Amino acid sequence: MSGTVEVTLPAVARTAAVTETPLGRLTVPSRAIPERRVSVDPEELARLRDAARGAAANAHAPYSGFAVGAALVMADDPERRVFVGTNVENASYGGTICAERTALTQASSAGFRRLSVLAVSCARALHARLADRSPCGICRQFIAEFATDEPPSLVLIDSGEDGSLGEILDLERLLPYPFRLDR
Ligand code: THU
């Protein structure tokens, strides 16, 4: 198998809702993300998914027993090498770092800044509902730091299912309101 395939990132549309309260207006903001199409290389996705699964075997997770692996390629890396990471837990608990951030820290330390695709695999939750094997909120914000809109950086979530590469999302759909500092 070779070549790329086109993936549709579906539109998201939500109108605003405003509720008047005795102390002022409360607004649920609208959200409008147009549909877009993006090219992916299924071979690279499979390679990243497999690398993420492999990395999970090296997780340092003695406290939770929840091994996670991540593997990514950076768009500004002409060699498109694969960087991997695992969760590295700490006796302080709070010092724990997730697999996604470990992988991105490696890529950033090697000088790359633009994420192309990141795959994540949660060994113990491969067949669980999406929320139980998706990047945590801190990792979403961390991924957003290196995400580009054009082409959209993508996150692939291992579903462990035979015949499936998993779920794929861009950052707009994975993290609707990333915190941003204007530089
Ligand atoms: N973990 C990750 O590595 N990535 C995530 O996105 C979610 C959670 C790790 C952190 C901790 O070591 C274990 O999974 C249980 O939360």
Residues whose N, C-alpha, C, O or C-beta is under 5 A from the ligand:
A	BS01	THU	S64 F66 V68 N87 E89 T96 I97 C98 A99 E100 S134 P135 C136 C139
